[in-house]
Amino acid sequence: MTEATVTVSEISEAPSSQWRDVWRQFRHHKGAMFGLVVFTVILLAVIFGPYLWQIDPTQVNMRMRNQGMSAAHPFGTDQLGRDLLARLLAGGRVSLAVGMLAMLLSLGLGTFVGVCAGYSRRLDGLLMRVTDLFLALPLLPLLLVMVMLFRETLSRAFGPETGVFILIVIAIGVTSWMHTARIVRGDVLTLKEREFMLAARSIGTKPSKMVWRHILPNVLSPILVSATLGIASAIITESSLSFLGLGFPPDFPTWGRLLFDAVDQIQLYPIRVILPGVAISLTVLSVNYIGDGLRDALDPRIRGR
């Protein structure tokens, strides 16, 4: 009776799950928690802000142009009388959507290439040479060429805004998967020699099941870290394209487009450059902090301390 009671007590006091340990370690990372709070606030603001601040960000009112901060326009208006707060919220929604979708695309490509290269010796050499080829290409000129070649075609097929959105997401996604592929490949090569993989192979487990059941769950840690860094990189790339005037149409706000529109008047109205610049910086900084916290929390050597 006593032994049974002790056994039940020991079971009830068993260690928490791995994800609880990860969350516990993540909470102790002050930078990561700061980044999580800031990124959550920005995300909620751009998602729900336009519903609370119901001013059309593209509405032109020449009588109200170049207005300062006021109750009607907390951040003022631009040279066409458009409300800067509404444009900042709408631009954040577009920039974050581009960053997340481009990150998912690059993450999927990188994971697929990394798993195939690490698991199959026949494909390893070919896939890694393709990866090296993409790494050797200059990113920004390649993006500019892709935008110039396919912008008009996609704009005619899907409309100016949707076509450019699809183009930028695909362009960023297919040019930023290489680092994820290298990281995943290295982890898969290590996992292939582990005892549980050899045991699964010895009992005749199919390669597809080994990938889904054993490999992908064990390479989830570097994938999550790459995801956070990928969002930051995609936001910066989209902002760079918009700043160069090769992104979305002029009346379609993004953070990079707001910077581009305000450059000519930076001395007269510096707030127009500061607002989108701070938004981009805070978003990228918070995402990088989250990535650092995840990297430390998912490291078993640190988590076990």
NORUR-V655776 format. One record per residue. N is the residue number from 1. PSI is psi in degrees with one decimal (* if undefined). Layout:
n:N psi:PSI
n:N psi:PSI
//
This chain:
n:1 psi:-44.0
n:2 psi:-41.5
n:3 psi:-40.3
n:4 psi:-40.1
n:5 psi:-42.0
n:6 psi:-40.6
n:7 psi:-44.4
n:8 psi:-39.9
n:9 psi:-40.7
n:10 psi:-36.7
n:11 psi:-41.0
n:12 psi:-25.4
n:13 psi:21.2
n:14 psi:157.1
n:15 psi:149.9
n:16 psi:167.7
n:17 psi:168.3
n:18 psi:-40.0
n:19 psi:-29.3
n:20 psi:-37.9
n:21 psi:-39.2
n:22 psi:-45.3
n:23 psi:-38.4
n:24 psi:-43.9
n:25 psi:-38.1
n:26 psi:-39.1
n:27 psi:-27.8
n:28 psi:-6.3
n:29 psi:103.9
n:30 psi:-41.0
n:31 psi:-40.0
n:32 psi:-40.9
n:33 psi:-39.8
n:34 psi:-45.7
n:35 psi:-39.5
n:36 psi:-42.4
n:37 psi:-46.9
n:38 psi:-45.2
n:39 psi:-37.6
n:40 psi:-42.7
n:41 psi:-45.0
n:42 psi:-42.8
n:43 psi:-44.7
n:44 psi:-36.8
n:45 psi:-44.9
n:46 psi:-23.9
n:47 psi:-49.0
n:48 psi:-15.1
n:49 psi:-46.5
n:50 psi:-24.2
n:51 psi:-28.1
n:52 psi:-38.5
n:53 psi:84.9
n:54 psi:63.5
n:55 psi:131.6
n:56 psi:118.9
n:57 psi:-14.5
n:58 psi:1.7
n:59 psi:123.9
n:60 psi:131.2
n:61 psi:93.7
n:62 psi:-23.7
n:63 psi:-22.4
n:64 psi:17.4
n:65 psi:148.9
n:66 psi:37.1
n:67 psi:149.4
n:68 psi:-172.7
n:69 psi:136.2
n:70 psi:175.9
n:71 psi:-36.0
n:72 psi:-31.7
n:73 psi:88.7
n:74 psi:-33.9
n:75 psi:7.1
n:76 psi:-168.3
n:77 psi:163.6
n:78 psi:-166.9
n:79 psi:-11.8
n:80 psi:8.8
n:81 psi:15.1
n:82 psi:141.1
n:83 psi:124.3
n:84 psi:-33.4
n:85 psi:-45.0
n:86 psi:-39.6
n:87 psi:-35.0
n:88 psi:-41.9
n:89 psi:-45.2
n:90 psi:-39.4
n:91 psi:-36.6
n:92 psi:-37.6
n:93 psi:-44.0
n:94 psi:-45.1
n:95 psi:-43.1
n:96 psi:-36.9
n:97 psi:-43.3
n:98 psi:-45.1
n:99 psi:-45.3
n:100 psi:-43.6
n:101 psi:-40.8
n:102 psi:-37.6
n:103 psi:-44.4
n:104 psi:-40.8
n:105 psi:-48.1
n:106 psi:-35.1
n:107 psi:-42.7
n:108 psi:-44.7
n:109 psi:-45.7
n:110 psi:-41.8
n:111 psi:-43.6
n:112 psi:-48.3
n:113 psi:-41.9
n:114 psi:-42.0
n:115 psi:-45.3
n:116 psi:-42.9
n:117 psi:-40.2
n:118 psi:-30.5
n:119 psi:-32.9
n:120 psi:118.6
n:121 psi:-32.8
n:122 psi:-33.3
n:123 psi:-13.5
n:124 psi:-51.1
n:125 psi:-46.0
n:126 psi:-47.8
n:127 psi:-36.5
n:128 psi:-32.1
n:129 psi:-36.5
n:130 psi:-40.1
n:131 psi:-44.4
n:132 psi:-37.2
n:133 psi:-44.6
n:134 psi:-36.0
n:135 psi:-30.2
n:136 psi:-17.8
n:137 psi:138.4
n:138 psi:124.2
n:139 psi:-53.9
n:140 psi:-47.2
n:141 psi:-36.1
n:142 psi:-41.7
n:143 psi:-42.1
n:144 psi:-41.1
n:145 psi:-43.1
n:146 psi:-41.3
n:147 psi:-43.8
n:148 psi:-33.8
n:149 psi:-39.7
n:150 psi:-0.7
n:151 psi:-49.4
n:152 psi:-39.0
n:153 psi:-48.1
n:154 psi:-32.1
n:155 psi:-38.6
n:156 psi:-32.6
n:157 psi:-39.2
n:158 psi:-2.3
n:159 psi:158.4
n:160 psi:-48.0
n:161 psi:-51.2
n:162 psi:-40.1
n:163 psi:-44.6
n:164 psi:-37.6
n:165 psi:-48.6
n:166 psi:-42.8
n:167 psi:-46.3
n:168 psi:-41.2
n:169 psi:-46.9
n:170 psi:-42.4
n:171 psi:-44.9
n:172 psi:-40.5
n:173 psi:-43.2
n:174 psi:-3.3
n:175 psi:11.3
n:176 psi:23.3
n:177 psi:-7.7
n:178 psi:-41.1
n:179 psi:-38.1
n:180 psi:-41.4
n:181 psi:-42.6
n:182 psi:-42.9
n:183 psi:-46.6
n:184 psi:-41.0
n:185 psi:-44.5
n:186 psi:-41.4
n:187 psi:-38.7
n:188 psi:-40.4
n:189 psi:-37.6
n:190 psi:-40.8
n:191 psi:-32.0
n:192 psi:-26.1
n:193 psi:2.7
n:194 psi:157.0
n:195 psi:-39.9
n:196 psi:-29.9
n:197 psi:-41.4
n:198 psi:-37.2
n:199 psi:-42.6
n:200 psi:-38.0
n:201 psi:-34.4
n:202 psi:-26.6
n:203 psi:9.2
n:204 psi:26.7
n:205 psi:135.1
n:206 psi:148.1
n:207 psi:-39.0
n:208 psi:-39.4
n:209 psi:-34.7
n:210 psi:-38.6
n:211 psi:-48.7
n:212 psi:-36.3
n:213 psi:-29.4
n:214 psi:-41.5
n:215 psi:-55.3
n:216 psi:-44.4
n:217 psi:-28.8
n:218 psi:-11.5
n:219 psi:14.3
n:220 psi:-33.4
n:221 psi:-55.4
n:222 psi:-26.5
n:223 psi:-43.2
n:224 psi:-41.4
n:225 psi:-42.4
n:226 psi:-31.4
n:227 psi:-45.3
n:228 psi:-43.4
n:229 psi:-31.3
n:230 psi:-35.9
n:231 psi:-47.2
n:232 psi:-44.6
n:233 psi:-40.3
n:234 psi:-38.7
n:235 psi:-43.3
n:236 psi:-41.4
n:237 psi:-44.1
n:238 psi:-41.1
n:239 psi:-37.2
n:240 psi:-44.0
n:241 psi:-43.9
n:242 psi:-37.3
n:243 psi:-31.9
n:244 psi:-2.1
n:245 psi:13.3
n:246 psi:15.7
n:247 psi:-124.4
n:248 psi:164.9
n:249 psi:159.2
n:250 psi:-33.9
n:251 psi:6.2
n:252 psi:106.8
n:253 psi:134.4
n:254 psi:166.4
n:255 psi:-40.5
n:256 psi:-36.8
n:257 psi:-36.5
n:258 psi:-39.2
n:259 psi:-44.2
n:260 psi:-42.4
n:261 psi:-25.6
n:262 psi:-6.3
n:263 psi:-41.8
n:264 psi:-20.6
n:265 psi:27.0
n:266 psi:-31.9
n:267 psi:-34.7
n:268 psi:-38.8
n:269 psi:73.7
n:270 psi:-22.5
n:271 psi:-27.9
n:272 psi:-25.0
n:273 psi:-35.8
n:274 psi:-43.1
n:275 psi:-57.2
n:276 psi:-31.4
n:277 psi:-43.1
n:278 psi:-39.7
n:279 psi:-45.2
n:280 psi:-44.8
n:281 psi:-45.1
n:282 psi:-40.5
n:283 psi:-48.5
n:284 psi:-42.1
n:285 psi:-43.4
n:286 psi:-40.6
n:287 psi:-39.4
n:288 psi:-38.8
n:289 psi:-40.5
n:290 psi:-41.6
n:291 psi:-41.4
n:292 psi:-42.7
n:293 psi:-40.7
n:294 psi:-40.0
n:295 psi:-43.5
n:296 psi:-39.4
n:297 psi:-31.7
n:298 psi:-4.1
n:299 psi:113.9
n:300 psi:-26.2
n:301 psi:-36.8
n:302 psi:-40.8
n:303 psi:-27.1
n:304 psi:-1.5
n:305 psi:*
//
